[in-house]
Amino acid sequence: MISKQNYIDAIHNSRGLLTAAADALGCTRKAIYDAAKRHPEIQQAIEESRERTTDMAESKLFQKISEGDNTAIIFYLKTQAKKRGYVERQEVTGADGNELTVRVVRDE
């Protein structure tokens, strides 16, 4: 039987990648999900580990932006600066951003 602490340690060591954690524990991903349902601390470890990994990825992104990496700059602007117009898709709204009313007329 795998202890709660073993689950938590494996999750942290794998940075929230549950397949890697399951491999280290010799169990399945489903076993980890089932344990997380029974023990909020395990679910918290999953969420915390994934947030830490996201923080690390963001740190690397900001490093690339600081280095002048055009791809990183464009990615950041497209995902974080939409309000400033950095989007490729068009969003259609009604006047002043309100709902759009569509009237369908059938030609018979």
Buried (B, 14 or more C-beta within 10 A) or exposed (E): EEEEEBBBBBBBEBBBBBEBBBBBBEBEBEBBBEBBEEBEEBBEBBEBBBEEBEEEEEEEBEEBBEEEBEEBBEBBBEEEEEEEEEEEEEEEEEEEEEEEEEEEEEEE
